[in-house]
């Protein structure tokens, strides 16, 4: 597919390419020139939310018996109670 570079060096990603690679608003593209060639390698970098979604559960096979989200919730609740007590007295 061929696209045109605008006067502001902007390029439109063809819809078919964006769909195939899952590119969505908020994603970044890392442009790297290919040494010795008139080519560019482009790496798709998802936004933080997508990266977090992809990482969700990745460590669960290592520690299957621990519910880390519940543990974090308990820890935050405990910290909130401590802060409230400190403000009261």
PDB file of N, CA, C and O in Angstrom:
ATOM      1  N   UNK A   1       0.834  -1.173   0.000  1.00  0.00           N
ATOM      2  CA  UNK A   1       0.000   0.000   0.000  1.00  0.00           C
ATOM      3  C   UNK A   1       0.880   1.237   0.000  1.00  0.00           C
ATOM      4  O   UNK A   1       1.940   1.263   0.624  1.00  0.00           O
ATOM      5  N   UNK A   2       0.438   2.228  -0.686  1.00  0.00           N
ATOM      6  CA  UNK A   2       1.211   3.463  -0.793  1.00  0.00           C
ATOM      7  C   UNK A   2       0.428   4.600  -0.147  1.00  0.00           C
ATOM      8  O   UNK A   2      -0.769   4.758  -0.384  1.00  0.00           O
ATOM      9  N   UNK A   3       1.124   5.392   0.674  1.00  0.00           N
ATOM     10  CA  UNK A   3       0.540   6.588   1.263  1.00  0.00           C
ATOM     11  C   UNK A   3       1.429   7.770   0.913  1.00  0.00           C
ATOM     12  O   UNK A   3       2.560   7.593   0.460  1.00  0.00           O
ATOM     13  N   UNK A   4       0.917   8.969   1.124  1.00  0.00           N
ATOM     14  CA  UNK A   4       1.654  10.184   0.797  1.00  0.00           C
ATOM     15  C   UNK A   4       2.019  10.931   2.074  1.00  0.00           C
ATOM     16  O   UNK A   4       1.205  11.049   2.990  1.00  0.00           O
ATOM     17  N   UNK A   5       3.234  11.426   2.124  1.00  0.00           N
ATOM     18  CA  UNK A   5       3.691  12.234   3.253  1.00  0.00           C
ATOM     19  C   UNK A   5       3.218  13.668   3.015  1.00  0.00           C
ATOM     20  O   UNK A   5       3.437  14.219   1.936  1.00  0.00           O
ATOM     21  N   UNK A   6       2.567  14.279   4.020  1.00  0.00           N
ATOM     22  CA  UNK A   6       2.082  15.648   3.897  1.00  0.00           C
ATOM     23  C   UNK A   6       3.223  16.639   4.116  1.00  0.00           C
ATOM     24  O   UNK A   6       4.341  16.240   4.439  1.00  0.00           O
ATOM     25  N   UNK A   7       2.940  17.924   3.940  1.00  0.00           N
ATOM     26  CA  UNK A   7       3.947  18.958   4.155  1.00  0.00           C
ATOM     27  C   UNK A   7       4.425  18.996   5.607  1.00  0.00           C
ATOM     28  O   UNK A   7       5.524  19.475   5.886  1.00  0.00           O
ATOM     29  N   UNK A   8       3.607  18.495   6.528  1.00  0.00           N
ATOM     30  CA  UNK A   8       3.973  18.452   7.943  1.00  0.00           C
ATOM     31  C   UNK A   8       4.563  17.098   8.335  1.00  0.00           C
ATOM     32  O   UNK A   8       4.614  16.762   9.518  1.00  0.00           O
ATOM     33  N   UNK A   9       5.009  16.321   7.346  1.00  0.00           N
ATOM     34  CA  UNK A   9       5.585  14.983   7.553  1.00  0.00           C
ATOM     35  C   UNK A   9       4.615  14.007   8.204  1.00  0.00           C
ATOM     36  O   UNK A   9       5.036  13.112   8.937  1.00  0.00           O
ATOM     37  N   UNK A  10       3.335  14.167   7.946  1.00  0.00           N
ATOM     38  CA  UNK A  10       2.331  13.257   8.495  1.00  0.00           C
ATOM     39  C   UNK A  10       1.977  12.199   7.452  1.00  0.00           C
ATOM     40  O   UNK A  10       1.976  12.466   6.250  1.00  0.00           O
ATOM     41  N   UNK A  11       1.675  10.992   7.937  1.00  0.00           N
ATOM     42  CA  UNK A  11       1.320   9.880   7.071  1.00  0.00           C
ATOM     43  C   UNK A  11       0.068   9.222   7.634  1.00  0.00           C
ATOM     44  O   UNK A  11      -0.062   9.079   8.850  1.00  0.00           O
ATOM     45  N   UNK A  12      -0.842   8.826   6.775  1.00  0.00           N
ATOM     46  CA  UNK A  12      -2.032   8.093   7.203  1.00  0.00           C
ATOM     47  C   UNK A  12      -1.744   6.600   7.128  1.00  0.00           C
ATOM     48  O   UNK A  12      -1.228   6.111   6.123  1.00  0.00           O
ATOM     49  N   UNK A  13      -2.077   5.886   8.183  1.00  0.00           N
ATOM     50  CA  UNK A  13      -1.922   4.429   8.188  1.00  0.00           C
ATOM     51  C   UNK A  13      -3.119   3.844   7.450  1.00  0.00           C
ATOM     52  O   UNK A  13      -4.260   4.120   7.822  1.00  0.00           O
ATOM     53  N   UNK A  14      -2.888   3.052   6.423  1.00  0.00           N
ATOM     54  CA  UNK A  14      -4.019   2.448   5.723  1.00  0.00           C
ATOM     55  C   UNK A  14      -4.878   1.624   6.681  1.00  0.00           C
ATOM     56  O   UNK A  14      -4.357   0.903   7.532  1.00  0.00           O
ATOM     57  N   UNK A  15      -6.199   1.739   6.533  1.00  0.00           N
ATOM     58  CA  UNK A  15      -7.137   1.065   7.441  1.00  0.00           C
ATOM     59  C   UNK A  15      -6.878  -0.436   7.517  1.00  0.00           C
ATOM     60  O   UNK A  15      -6.956  -1.018   8.599  1.00  0.00           O
ATOM     61  N   UNK A  16      -6.577  -1.057   6.414  1.00  0.00           N
ATOM     62  CA  UNK A  16      -6.326  -2.501   6.393  1.00  0.00           C
ATOM     63  C   UNK A  16      -5.111  -2.862   7.251  1.00  0.00           C
ATOM     64  O   UNK A  16      -5.128  -3.858   7.975  1.00  0.00           O
ATOM     65  N   UNK A  17      -4.064  -2.049   7.166  1.00  0.00           N
ATOM     66  CA  UNK A  17      -2.860  -2.282   7.966  1.00  0.00           C
ATOM     67  C   UNK A  17      -3.167  -2.061   9.446  1.00  0.00           C
ATOM     68  O   UNK A  17      -2.758  -2.854  10.294  1.00  0.00           O
ATOM     69  N   UNK A  18      -3.887  -0.983   9.754  1.00  0.00           N
ATOM     70  CA  UNK A  18      -4.237  -0.696  11.152  1.00  0.00           C
ATOM     71  C   UNK A  18      -5.063  -1.836  11.745  1.00  0.00           C
ATOM     72  O   UNK A  18      -4.832  -2.249  12.881  1.00  0.00           O
ATOM     73  N   UNK A  19      -6.024  -2.342  10.976  1.00  0.00           N
ATOM     74  CA  UNK A  19      -6.847  -3.469  11.463  1.00  0.00           C
ATOM     75  C   UNK A  19      -6.001  -4.714  11.671  1.00  0.00           C
ATOM     76  O   UNK A  19      -6.111  -5.380  12.701  1.00  0.00           O
ATOM     77  N   UNK A  20      -5.164  -5.025  10.704  1.00  0.00           N
ATOM     78  CA  UNK A  20      -4.344  -6.242  10.776  1.00  0.00           C
ATOM     79  C   UNK A  20      -3.399  -6.217  11.982  1.00  0.00           C
ATOM     80  O   UNK A  20      -3.182  -7.243  12.626  1.00  0.00           O
ATOM     81  N   UNK A  21      -2.836  -5.030  12.283  1.00  0.00           N
ATOM     82  CA  UNK A  21      -1.894  -4.912  13.397  1.00  0.00           C
ATOM     83  C   UNK A  21      -2.565  -4.489  14.699  1.00  0.00           C
ATOM     84  O   UNK A  21      -1.904  -4.385  15.732  1.00  0.00           O
ATOM     85  N   UNK A  22      -3.879  -4.244  14.658  1.00  0.00           N
ATOM     86  CA  UNK A  22      -4.604  -3.861  15.871  1.00  0.00           C
ATOM     87  C   UNK A  22      -4.266  -2.467  16.358  1.00  0.00           C
ATOM     88  O   UNK A  22      -4.374  -2.187  17.552  1.00  0.00           O
ATOM     89  N   UNK A  23      -3.857  -1.585  15.452  1.00  0.00           N
ATOM     90  CA  UNK A  23      -3.488  -0.223  15.844  1.00  0.00           C
ATOM     91  C   UNK A  23      -4.748   0.564  16.170  1.00  0.00           C
ATOM     92  O   UNK A  23      -5.697   0.606  15.387  1.00  0.00           O
ATOM     93  N   UNK A  24      -4.736   1.182  17.343  1.00  0.00           N
ATOM     94  CA  UNK A  24      -5.883   1.957  17.818  1.00  0.00           C
ATOM     95  C   UNK A  24      -5.419   3.347  18.239  1.00  0.00           C
ATOM     96  O   UNK A  24      -4.225   3.556  18.457  1.00  0.00           O
ATOM     97  N   UNK A  25      -6.350   4.308  18.359  1.00  0.00           N
ATOM     98  CA  UNK A  25      -5.964   5.642  18.838  1.00  0.00           C
ATOM     99  C   UNK A  25      -5.232   5.542  20.178  1.00  0.00           C
ATOM    100  O   UNK A  25      -5.630   4.773  21.054  1.00  0.00           O
ATOM    101  N   UNK A  26      -4.175   6.313  20.327  1.00  0.00           N
ATOM    102  CA  UNK A  26      -3.377   6.284  21.548  1.00  0.00           C
ATOM    103  C   UNK A  26      -2.140   5.412  21.444  1.00  0.00           C
ATOM    104  O   UNK A  26      -1.225   5.541  22.257  1.00  0.00           O
ATOM    105  N   UNK A  27      -2.095   4.523  20.455  1.00  0.00           N
ATOM    106  CA  UNK A  27      -0.901   3.715  20.245  1.00  0.00           C
ATOM    107  C   UNK A  27       0.190   4.608  19.667  1.00  0.00           C
ATOM    108  O   UNK A  27      -0.098   5.639  19.059  1.00  0.00           O
ATOM    109  N   UNK A  28       1.442   4.206  19.862  1.00  0.00           N
ATOM    110  CA  UNK A  28       2.572   4.931  19.302  1.00  0.00           C
ATOM    111  C   UNK A  28       3.262   4.052  18.273  1.00  0.00           C
ATOM    112  O   UNK A  28       3.152   2.826  18.304  1.00  0.00           O
ATOM    113  N   UNK A  29       3.969   4.698  17.369  1.00  0.00           N
ATOM    114  CA  UNK A  29       4.743   3.978  16.367  1.00  0.00           C
ATOM    115  C   UNK A  29       6.203   4.382  16.522  1.00  0.00           C
ATOM    116  O   UNK A  29       6.522   5.570  16.562  1.00  0.00           O
ATOM    117  N   UNK A  30       7.087   3.395  16.607  1.00  0.00           N
ATOM    118  CA  UNK A  30       8.524   3.633  16.723  1.00  0.00           C
ATOM    119  C   UNK A  30       9.131   3.447  15.330  1.00  0.00           C
ATOM    120  O   UNK A  30       9.200   2.329  14.819  1.00  0.00           O
ATOM    121  N   UNK A  31       9.565   4.546  14.726  1.00  0.00           N
ATOM    122  CA  UNK A  31      10.105   4.559  13.358  1.00  0.00           C
ATOM    123  C   UNK A  31      11.629   4.454  13.423  1.00  0.00           C
ATOM    124  O   UNK A  31      12.278   5.275  14.072  1.00  0.00           O
ATOM    125  N   UNK A  32      12.204   3.453  12.757  1.00  0.00           N
ATOM    126  CA  UNK A  32      13.651   3.269  12.738  1.00  0.00           C
ATOM    127  C   UNK A  32      14.113   3.061  11.296  1.00  0.00           C
ATOM    128  O   UNK A  32      13.621   2.160  10.615  1.00  0.00           O
ATOM    129  N   UNK A  33      15.053   3.884  10.823  1.00  0.00           N
ATOM    130  CA  UNK A  33      15.585   3.668   9.471  1.00  0.00           C
ATOM    131  C   UNK A  33      16.372   2.363   9.410  1.00  0.00           C
ATOM    132  O   UNK A  33      17.066   2.000  10.360  1.00  0.00           O
ATOM    133  N   UNK A  34      16.255   1.663   8.285  1.00  0.00           N
ATOM    134  CA  UNK A  34      17.006   0.424   8.076  1.00  0.00           C
ATOM    135  C   UNK A  34      18.353   0.806   7.480  1.00  0.00           C
ATOM    136  O   UNK A  34      18.421   1.443   6.430  1.00  0.00           O
ATOM    137  N   UNK A  35      19.420   0.411   8.158  1.00  0.00           N
ATOM    138  CA  UNK A  35      20.778   0.777   7.764  1.00  0.00           C
ATOM    139  C   UNK A  35      21.085   0.345   6.329  1.00  0.00           C
ATOM    140  O   UNK A  35      20.912  -0.818   5.962  1.00  0.00           O
ATOM    141  N   UNK A  36      21.545   1.313   5.524  1.00  0.00           N
ATOM    142  CA  UNK A  36      21.974   1.021   4.159  1.00  0.00           C
ATOM    143  C   UNK A  36      20.855   0.841   3.150  1.00  0.00           C
ATOM    144  O   UNK A  36      21.114   0.466   2.006  1.00  0.00           O
ATOM    145  N   UNK A  37      19.610   1.102   3.552  1.00  0.00           N
ATOM    146  CA  UNK A  37      18.475   0.920   2.639  1.00  0.00           C
ATOM    147  C   UNK A  37      17.543   2.119   2.741  1.00  0.00           C
ATOM    148  O   UNK A  37      17.545   2.841   3.738  1.00  0.00           O
ATOM    149  N   UNK A  38      16.757   2.317   1.708  1.00  0.00           N
ATOM    150  CA  UNK A  38      15.709   3.346   1.748  1.00  0.00           C
ATOM    151  C   UNK A  38      14.439   2.731   2.316  1.00  0.00           C
ATOM    152  O   UNK A  38      13.394   2.716   1.665  1.00  0.00           O
ATOM    153  N   UNK A  39      14.545   2.224   3.540  1.00  0.00           N
ATOM    154  CA  UNK A  39      13.423   1.556   4.197  1.00  0.00           C
ATOM    155  C   UNK A  39      13.313   2.029   5.636  1.00  0.00           C
ATOM    156  O   UNK A  39      14.274   2.525   6.225  1.00  0.00           O
ATOM    157  N   UNK A  40      12.127   1.866   6.182  1.00  0.00           N
ATOM    158  CA  UNK A  40      11.858   2.214   7.572  1.00  0.00           C
ATOM    159  C   UNK A  40      11.201   1.007   8.232  1.00  0.00           C
ATOM    160  O   UNK A  40      10.272   0.417   7.679  1.00  0.00           O
ATOM    161  N   UNK A  41      11.684   0.645   9.409  1.00  0.00           N
ATOM    162  CA  UNK A  41      11.036  -0.393  10.224  1.00  0.00           C
ATOM    163  C   UNK A  41      10.167   0.339  11.238  1.00  0.00           C
ATOM    164  O   UNK A  41      10.630   1.252  11.922  1.00  0.00           O
ATOM    165  N   UNK A  42       8.910  -0.066  11.327  1.00  0.00           N
ATOM    166  CA  UNK A  42       7.976   0.587  12.249  1.00  0.00           C
ATOM    167  C   UNK A  42       7.472  -0.450  13.251  1.00  0.00           C
ATOM    168  O   UNK A  42       6.943  -1.495  12.874  1.00  0.00           O
ATOM    169  N   UNK A  43       7.645  -0.139  14.527  1.00  0.00           N
ATOM    170  CA  UNK A  43       7.183  -1.025  15.600  1.00  0.00           C
ATOM    171  C   UNK A  43       5.953  -0.389  16.246  1.00  0.00           C
ATOM    172  O   UNK A  43       5.970   0.794  16.585  1.00  0.00           O
ATOM    173  N   UNK A  44       4.885  -1.174  16.417  1.00  0.00           N
ATOM    174  CA  UNK A  44       3.661  -0.694  17.058  1.00  0.00           C
ATOM    175  C   UNK A  44       3.811  -0.826  18.567  1.00  0.00           C
ATOM    176  O   UNK A  44       4.136  -1.895  19.083  1.00  0.00           O
ATOM    177  N   UNK A  45       3.567   0.285  19.270  1.00  0.00           N
ATOM    178  CA  UNK A  45       3.653   0.290  20.729  1.00  0.00           C
ATOM    179  C   UNK A  45       2.263   0.610  21.288  1.00  0.00           C
ATOM    180  O   UNK A  45       1.815   1.754  21.208  1.00  0.00           O
ATOM    181  N   UNK A  46       1.581  -0.386  21.851  1.00  0.00           N
ATOM    182  CA  UNK A  46       0.238  -0.152  22.396  1.00  0.00           C
ATOM    183  C   UNK A  46       0.248   0.840  23.551  1.00  0.00           C
ATOM    184  O   UNK A  46       1.291   1.088  24.156  1.00  0.00           O
ATOM    185  N   UNK A  47      -0.928   1.409  23.855  1.00  0.00           N
ATOM    186  CA  UNK A  47      -1.020   2.316  25.002  1.00  0.00           C
ATOM    187  C   UNK A  47      -0.893   1.507  26.297  1.00  0.00           C
ATOM    188  O   UNK A  47      -0.916   0.276  26.273  1.00  0.00           O
ATOM    189  N   UNK A  48      -0.761   2.199  27.411  1.00  0.00           N
ATOM    190  CA  UNK A  48      -0.519   1.530  28.702  1.00  0.00           C
ATOM    191  C   UNK A  48      -1.661   0.597  29.096  1.00  0.00           C
ATOM    192  O   UNK A  48      -1.431  -0.474  29.657  1.00  0.00           O
ATOM    193  N   UNK A  49      -2.881   1.006  28.802  1.00  0.00           N
ATOM    194  CA  UNK A  49      -4.028   0.165  29.143  1.00  0.00           C
ATOM    195  C   UNK A  49      -3.988  -1.173  28.429  1.00  0.00           C
ATOM    196  O   UNK A  49      -4.254  -2.215  29.028  1.00  0.00           O
ATOM    197  N   UNK A  50      -3.659  -1.141  27.162  1.00  0.00           N
ATOM    198  CA  UNK A  50      -3.561  -2.383  26.387  1.00  0.00           C
ATOM    199  C   UNK A  50      -2.407  -3.240  26.875  1.00  0.00           C
ATOM    200  O   UNK A  50      -2.534  -4.461  26.967  1.00  0.00           O
ATOM    201  N   UNK A  51      -1.285  -2.612  27.189  1.00  0.00           N
ATOM    202  CA  UNK A  51      -0.154  -3.383  27.724  1.00  0.00           C
ATOM    203  C   UNK A  51      -0.530  -4.060  29.033  1.00  0.00           C
ATOM    204  O   UNK A  51      -0.180  -5.219  29.260  1.00  0.00           O
ATOM    205  N   UNK A  52      -1.246  -3.337  29.899  1.00  0.00           N
ATOM    206  CA  UNK A  52      -1.688  -3.915  31.176  1.00  0.00           C
ATOM    207  C   UNK A  52      -2.640  -5.077  30.942  1.00  0.00           C
ATOM    208  O   UNK A  52      -2.553  -6.106  31.612  1.00  0.00           O
ATOM    209  N   UNK A  53      -3.561  -4.907  29.977  1.00  0.00           N
ATOM    210  CA  UNK A  53      -4.505  -5.979  29.673  1.00  0.00           C
ATOM    211  C   UNK A  53      -3.765  -7.233  29.202  1.00  0.00           C
ATOM    212  O   UNK A  53      -4.119  -8.351  29.579  1.00  0.00           O
ATOM    213  N   UNK A  54      -2.744  -7.037  28.381  1.00  0.00           N
ATOM    214  CA  UNK A  54      -1.969  -8.182  27.880  1.00  0.00           C
ATOM    215  C   UNK A  54      -1.183  -8.865  28.990  1.00  0.00           C
ATOM    216  O   UNK A  54      -0.976 -10.078  28.951  1.00  0.00           O
ATOM    217  N   UNK A  55      -0.741  -8.082  29.990  1.00  0.00           N
ATOM    218  CA  UNK A  55       0.038  -8.644  31.091  1.00  0.00           C
ATOM    219  C   UNK A  55      -0.829  -9.321  32.146  1.00  0.00           C
ATOM    220  O   UNK A  55      -0.338 -10.126  32.938  1.00  0.00           O
ATOM    221  N   UNK A  56      -2.106  -8.995  32.153  1.00  0.00           N
ATOM    222  CA  UNK A  56      -3.014  -9.507  33.183  1.00  0.00           C
ATOM    223  C   UNK A  56      -2.954 -11.029  33.246  1.00  0.00           C
ATOM    224  O   UNK A  56      -3.223 -11.711  32.257  1.00  0.00           O
ATOM    225  N   UNK A  57      -2.603 -11.551  34.401  1.00  0.00           N
ATOM    226  CA  UNK A  57      -2.574 -12.990  34.617  1.00  0.00           C
ATOM    227  C   UNK A  57      -1.301 -13.676  34.175  1.00  0.00           C
ATOM    228  O   UNK A  57      -1.191 -14.896  34.302  1.00  0.00           O
ATOM    229  N   UNK A  58      -0.325 -12.926  33.655  1.00  0.00           N
ATOM    230  CA  UNK A  58       0.886 -13.571  33.134  1.00  0.00           C
ATOM    231  C   UNK A  58       1.708 -14.278  34.206  1.00  0.00           C
ATOM    232  O   UNK A  58       2.455 -15.200  33.877  1.00  0.00           O
ATOM    233  N   UNK A  59       1.602 -13.893  35.451  1.00  0.00           N
ATOM    234  CA  UNK A  59       2.376 -14.554  36.493  1.00  0.00           C
ATOM    235  C   UNK A  59       1.582 -15.585  37.261  1.00  0.00           C
ATOM    236  O   UNK A  59       2.096 -16.193  38.200  1.00  0.00           O
ATOM    237  N   UNK A  60       0.333 -15.792  36.873  1.00  0.00           N
ATOM    238  CA  UNK A  60      -0.543 -16.661  37.657  1.00  0.00           C
ATOM    239  C   UNK A  60      -0.081 -18.111  37.677  1.00  0.00           C
ATOM    240  O   UNK A  60      -0.339 -18.812  38.655  1.00  0.00           O
ATOM    241  N   UNK A  61       0.593 -18.587  36.634  1.00  0.00           N
ATOM    242  CA  UNK A  61       1.056 -19.970  36.647  1.00  0.00           C
ATOM    243  C   UNK A  61       2.223 -20.166  37.599  1.00  0.00           C
ATOM    244  O   UNK A  61       2.493 -21.285  38.036  1.00  0.00           O
ATOM    245  N   UNK A  62       2.915 -19.078  37.921  1.00  0.00           N
ATOM    246  CA  UNK A  62       4.049 -19.158  38.836  1.00  0.00           C
ATOM    247  C   UNK A  62       3.562 -19.222  40.287  1.00  0.00           C
ATOM    248  O   UNK A  62       4.116 -19.973  41.090  1.00  0.00           O
ATOM    249  N   UNK A  63       2.532 -18.442  40.630  1.00  0.00           N
ATOM    250  CA  UNK A  63       1.997 -18.389  41.985  1.00  0.00           C
ATOM    251  C   UNK A  63       0.472 -18.584  41.907  1.00  0.00           C
ATOM    252  O   UNK A  63      -0.268 -17.622  42.114  1.00  0.00           O
ATOM    253  N   UNK A  64      -0.010 -19.779  41.618  1.00  0.00           N
ATOM    254  CA  UNK A  64      -1.438 -19.989  41.382  1.00  0.00           C
ATOM    255  C   UNK A  64      -2.317 -19.829  42.623  1.00  0.00           C
ATOM    256  O   UNK A  64      -3.508 -19.550  42.487  1.00  0.00           O
ATOM    257  N   UNK A  65      -1.769 -19.994  43.822  1.00  0.00           N
ATOM    258  CA  UNK A  65      -2.609 -19.976  45.015  1.00  0.00           C
ATOM    259  C   UNK A  65      -2.842 -18.578  45.567  1.00  0.00           C
ATOM    260  O   UNK A  65      -3.664 -18.418  46.469  1.00  0.00           O
ATOM    261  N   UNK A  66      -2.151 -17.557  45.060  1.00  0.00           N
ATOM    262  CA  UNK A  66      -2.260 -16.205  45.610  1.00  0.00           C
ATOM    263  C   UNK A  66      -3.121 -15.330  44.717  1.00  0.00           C
ATOM    264  O   UNK A  66      -2.897 -15.249  43.510  1.00  0.00           O
ATOM    265  N   UNK A  67      -4.096 -14.683  45.309  1.00  0.00           N
ATOM    266  CA  UNK A  67      -4.911 -13.710  44.586  1.00  0.00           C
ATOM    267  C   UNK A  67      -4.302 -12.340  44.856  1.00  0.00           C
ATOM    268  O   UNK A  67      -4.632 -11.688  45.846  1.00  0.00           O
ATOM    269  N   UNK A  68      -3.420 -11.915  43.975  1.00  0.00           N
ATOM    270  CA  UNK A  68      -2.661 -10.691  44.199  1.00  0.00           C
ATOM    271  C   UNK A  68      -3.538  -9.451  44.189  1.00  0.00           C
ATOM    272  O   UNK A  68      -3.266  -8.502  44.925  1.00  0.00           O
ATOM    273  N   UNK A  69      -4.589  -9.435  43.370  1.00  0.00           N
ATOM    274  CA  UNK A  69      -5.478  -8.269  43.336  1.00  0.00           C
ATOM    275  C   UNK A  69      -6.194  -8.115  44.673  1.00  0.00           C
ATOM    276  O   UNK A  69      -6.314  -7.004  45.189  1.00  0.00           O
ATOM    277  N   UNK A  70      -6.668  -9.218  45.231  1.00  0.00           N
ATOM    278  CA  UNK A  70      -7.351  -9.166  46.525  1.00  0.00           C
ATOM    279  C   UNK A  70      -6.376  -8.724  47.621  1.00  0.00           C
ATOM    280  O   UNK A  70      -6.735  -7.951  48.509  1.00  0.00           O
ATOM    281  N   UNK A  71      -5.160  -9.217  47.547  1.00  0.00           N
ATOM    282  CA  UNK A  71      -4.144  -8.841  48.531  1.00  0.00           C
ATOM    283  C   UNK A  71      -3.849  -7.341  48.447  1.00  0.00           C
ATOM    284  O   UNK A  71      -3.712  -6.677  49.474  1.00  0.00           O
ATOM    285  N   UNK A  72      -3.750  -6.811  47.228  1.00  0.00           N
ATOM    286  CA  UNK A  72      -3.507  -5.389  47.042  1.00  0.00           C
ATOM    287  C   UNK A  72      -4.682  -4.559  47.560  1.00  0.00           C
ATOM    288  O   UNK A  72      -4.483  -3.522  48.193  1.00  0.00           O
ATOM    289  N   UNK A  73      -5.910  -5.020  47.289  1.00  0.00           N
ATOM    290  CA  UNK A  73      -7.098  -4.322  47.800  1.00  0.00           C
ATOM    291  C   UNK A  73      -7.086  -4.268  49.326  1.00  0.00           C
ATOM    292  O   UNK A  73      -7.371  -3.224  49.913  1.00  0.00           O
ATOM    293  N   UNK A  74      -6.760  -5.379  49.962  1.00  0.00           N
ATOM    294  CA  UNK A  74      -6.701  -5.425  51.423  1.00  0.00           C
ATOM    295  C   UNK A  74      -5.637  -4.463  51.952  1.00  0.00           C
ATOM    296  O   UNK A  74      -5.859  -3.759  52.937  1.00  0.00           O
ATOM    297  N   UNK A  75      -4.493  -4.441  51.296  1.00  0.00           N
ATOM    298  CA  UNK A  75      -3.404  -3.561  51.718  1.00  0.00           C
ATOM    299  C   UNK A  75      -3.811  -2.089  51.605  1.00  0.00           C
ATOM    300  O   UNK A  75      -3.536  -1.290  52.500  1.00  0.00           O
ATOM    301  N   UNK A  76      -4.460  -1.748  50.508  1.00  0.00           N
ATOM    302  CA  UNK A  76      -4.898  -0.355  50.316  1.00  0.00           C
ATOM    303  C   UNK A  76      -5.988   0.030  51.325  1.00  0.00           C
ATOM    304  O   UNK A  76      -5.996   1.151  51.833  1.00  0.00           O
ATOM    305  N   UNK A  77      -6.885  -0.880  51.606  1.00  0.00           N
ATOM    306  CA  UNK A  77      -7.929  -0.605  52.595  1.00  0.00           C
ATOM    307  C   UNK A  77      -7.311  -0.374  53.976  1.00  0.00           C
ATOM    308  O   UNK A  77      -7.725   0.527  54.706  1.00  0.00           O
ATOM    309  N   UNK A  78      -6.321  -1.193  54.325  1.00  0.00           N
ATOM    310  CA  UNK A  78      -5.626  -1.050  55.600  1.00  0.00           C
ATOM    311  C   UNK A  78      -4.918   0.314  55.667  1.00  0.00           C
ATOM    312  O   UNK A  78      -4.965   0.992  56.693  1.00  0.00           O
ATOM    313  N   UNK A  79      -4.263   0.708  54.568  1.00  0.00           N
ATOM    314  CA  UNK A  79      -3.587   2.009  54.532  1.00  0.00           C
ATOM    315  C   UNK A  79      -4.591   3.154  54.663  1.00  0.00           C
ATOM    316  O   UNK A  79      -4.323   4.139  55.351  1.00  0.00           O
ATOM    317  N   UNK A  80      -5.745   3.027  54.007  1.00  0.00           N
ATOM    318  CA  UNK A  80      -6.788   4.060  54.103  1.00  0.00           C
ATOM    319  C   UNK A  80      -7.275   4.209  55.539  1.00  0.00           C
ATOM    320  O   UNK A  80      -7.461   5.328  56.017  1.00  0.00           O
ATOM    321  N   UNK A  81      -7.484   3.086  56.232  1.00  0.00           N
ATOM    322  CA  UNK A  81      -7.924   3.131  57.625  1.00  0.00           C
ATOM    323  C   UNK A  81      -6.873   3.794  58.510  1.00  0.00           C
ATOM    324  O   UNK A  81      -7.211   4.574  59.399  1.00  0.00           O
ATOM    325  N   UNK A  82      -5.605   3.486  58.269  1.00  0.00           N
ATOM    326  CA  UNK A  82      -4.528   4.107  59.044  1.00  0.00           C
ATOM    327  C   UNK A  82      -4.490   5.618  58.816  1.00  0.00           C
ATOM    328  O   UNK A  82      -4.289   6.382  59.760  1.00  0.00           O
ATOM    329  N   UNK A  83      -4.679   6.047  57.577  1.00  0.00           N
ATOM    330  CA  UNK A  83      -4.705   7.491  57.284  1.00  0.00           C
ATOM    331  C   UNK A  83      -5.879   8.176  57.969  1.00  0.00           C
ATOM    332  O   UNK A  83      -5.734   9.273  58.509  1.00  0.00           O
ATOM    333  N   UNK A  84      -7.041   7.532  57.947  1.00  0.00           N
ATOM    334  CA  UNK A  84      -8.230   8.101  58.588  1.00  0.00           C
ATOM    335  C   UNK A  84      -8.000   8.249  60.080  1.00  0.00           C
ATOM    336  O   UNK A  84      -8.349   9.278  60.658  1.00  0.00           O
ATOM    337  N   UNK A  85      -7.418   7.238  60.715  1.00  0.00           N
ATOM    338  CA  UNK A  85      -7.133   7.297  62.147  1.00  0.00           C
ATOM    339  C   UNK A  85      -6.146   8.421  62.455  1.00  0.00           C
ATOM    340  O   UNK A  85      -6.296   9.128  63.452  1.00  0.00           O
ATOM    341  N   UNK A  86      -5.156   8.583  61.616  1.00  0.00           N
ATOM    342  CA  UNK A  86      -4.168   9.646  61.832  1.00  0.00           C
ATOM    343  C   UNK A  86      -4.809  11.022  61.718  1.00  0.00           C
ATOM    344  O   UNK A  86      -4.438  11.938  62.452  1.00  0.00           O
ATOM    345  N   UNK A  87      -5.765  11.179  60.810  1.00  0.00           N
ATOM    346  CA  UNK A  87      -6.442  12.472  60.648  1.00  0.00           C
ATOM    347  C   UNK A  87      -7.368  12.770  61.820  1.00  0.00           C
ATOM    348  O   UNK A  87      -7.546  13.929  62.197  1.00  0.00           O
ATOM    349  N   UNK A  88      -7.949  11.737  62.389  1.00  0.00           N
ATOM    350  CA  UNK A  88      -8.903  11.903  63.508  1.00  0.00           C
ATOM    351  C   UNK A  88      -8.208  12.260  64.804  1.00  0.00           C
ATOM    352  O   UNK A  88      -8.763  13.008  65.609  1.00  0.00           O
ATOM    353  N   UNK A  89      -7.054  11.766  65.021  1.00  0.00           N
ATOM    354  CA  UNK A  89      -6.492  12.000  66.346  1.00  0.00           C
ATOM    355  C   UNK A  89      -5.049  12.141  66.313  1.00  0.00           C
ATOM    356  O   UNK A  89      -4.424  12.343  67.355  1.00  0.00           O
TER     357      UNK A  89
END
